């Protein structure tokens, strides 16, 4: 009897541990400087650029020159399948005479469907902004930055803070019914064993 209870508690502990979620940070200034393979996967995020991805220990991640110009894009996909609480810390490379325009920011929901492209004012991206709140705090599978109308400014991705969320396939109602009846049968069987 005690062995059955021990197994049951061990299974419950394993399920609870697998379900726990912890916030994560990818710091692109802390990775070795230089050109990266494209796509570049580190810290649970895969970055895919429109050109060669490069990092340095000051600005962070960009395309070729360590920044993302309006003509360039980088997509950041979450290896867990989705994420919440996403904030992006960025640095700006500003060139005279003025800094105007927007950066494009496109969000993708679970399953990869586009949630639209927002135009984010250049100065709103510095030093950080909350990507999740811009898309209504829904789970995002990825987001793309770049492709805006900024002039005389480029953005460098310093850090991304996020909470990974593992997304599973939603079972059909009949599968849920089978699971429920199986759980009831197992509970009845355990009760009979424990009372014997």
Secondary structure by P-SEA (a helix, b strand, c coil): caaaaaaaaaaaaaaaaaabbbbbbbbcccccccccccccccccbbbbbccbbbbccccccccccccccccbbbbbbbccccccbbbbbbcccccccbbbbbbbbbbbcccccccbbbbbccccccccccccccccccccccccccccccccbbbbbcbbbbbbbbbcccccaaaaaaaaaaaaaaaaaaaaaaac
